[in-house]
Amino acid sequence: MGSTVIAIPDGEAVAPAAKDKKKFQESLRPAISFLGEMKNKHDMKKIIHSIKVGIALVLVSLLYLLDPLYKQVGENAMWAIMTVVVVFEFFAGATLSKGLNRGLGTILGGGLGCLAAAFAHEVGGVGNAVVVGTFVFIFGAAATHSRLDPRIKKRYDYGAMIFLLTFNLVVVSGIRVDEVLKLARERLTTIVMGFSACIFTSLLVFPIWASDELHDSVASKFEDLAGSIEGCFKVYFRLVNEKENQPSFTFSCCKSVLHSKSKDESLANFARWEPWHGKFGFSHPWGKYLKIGENLRDVAATILSFKGCLQSDRQFHQTSQTLRELIKEQCEDVGSSLAWTLRELGDSIKKMRRCQTVTSIMPELKSMRQELSLVMSPSILGQLENGDRLEIASFLFTLTVMVDQVEELTKEVEELGELARFHV
């Protein structure tokens, strides 16, 4: 019988692959650790918020549990409990917003309701119902119309709703004026007690600030987009024979930035209600954060437009691949400069300092634009076939647009530093 020889690979041949795998795992370890830390921080905030709600409920429950307090407020103590359940929010600014809106809506609705009930009582007879119906129609329509105004809806929608509810409950009750005043006073007192319990636990027991969340969220987006740019360029300029061995690139970070508009607007609205704390004063320019967020979403959308260029990898011709090698150095320099610029801008916001390199960023962006104009010269693009020419030109044009967007973003960050008085 013939013998079969099985070749056993040499250990030295296997070692480089294992070494590369180990190096790749080690490079991912800081990112995994950072994500785990962020997740733990968020989970810890959830636990703290849950405990704070429990503390506030215990405090207002004492109105029922302690006889001296119960004799003062009676069954109206339930309004304090309802206030805590309805008003207490995750962020301190959201709690302040809902609490002040509820208090203002209750006072205005109760006061106007008492006046309307008194006027109807003086009219008496059939006119009583006519007066009540007229007031309910006028104030109900006016309050509802105000809630449709975007400016009022954004900050005072809850207050308008409470006003509408309180006014109708008081004016339609049909009881004597003195009882209306007594009922309104007692309910307002218990609502104030519930709101006080919310404020005490929300602001003094490990407060969770919407301003900190918005500040850190905007700053982190710069790093996300910088990493996305580097990933795009790495995939775009890889060699054809390496295509199967390279990890695929995802646009998850860009999509996350694009979908962050509603969250940023909510956080900015809550931050405006928050008192002075830490590094944020009363007149901090939160509107500028929203403007920067819009610019970041423009950059994210431009990065996503690279997706068509990356998906055309399997169709491009050898001529296109050769030209990619010719423009690779210049384009990668531009990509690296864009990523560096974004990281510098994000770091300046995170540390609340004026960007020291802003004077060098503008000349750098101008240099990028000139370099791209040379790459896009007809002498280079004319060497390509129609399909290849369109694909390469599309990539270069998108890159030029991104340079303009980062320049605009740099101006916005510089203005934020001036308005917020970032330190030098």
Secondary structure, 3 states (H helix, E strand, C coil): CCCCCCCCCCHHHHHHHHHHHHHHHHHHHHHHHHHHHHHHHHHHHHHHHHHHHHHHHHHHHHHHHCHHHHHHHHHHHHHHHHHHHHHCCCCHHHHHHHHHHHHHHHHHHHHHHHHHHHHHHHHCHHHHHHHHHHHHHHHHHHHHHHHCCHHHHHHHHHHHHHHHHHHHHHHCCCCCHHHHHHHHHHHHHHHHHHHHHHHHHHHHCCCCCHHHHHHHHHHHHHHHHHHHHHHHHHHHCCCHHHHHHCCCCCCHHHHHHHCCHHHHHHHHHHHHHCCCECCECCCCCHHHHHHHHHHHHHHHHHHHCCHHHHHHHHCCCHHHHHHHHHHHHHHHHHHHHHHHHHHHHHHHHHCCECCCCHHHHHHHHHHHHHHHHHHCCHHHHCCCCHHHHHHHHHHHHHHHHHHHHHHHHHHHHHHHHHHCCCEC
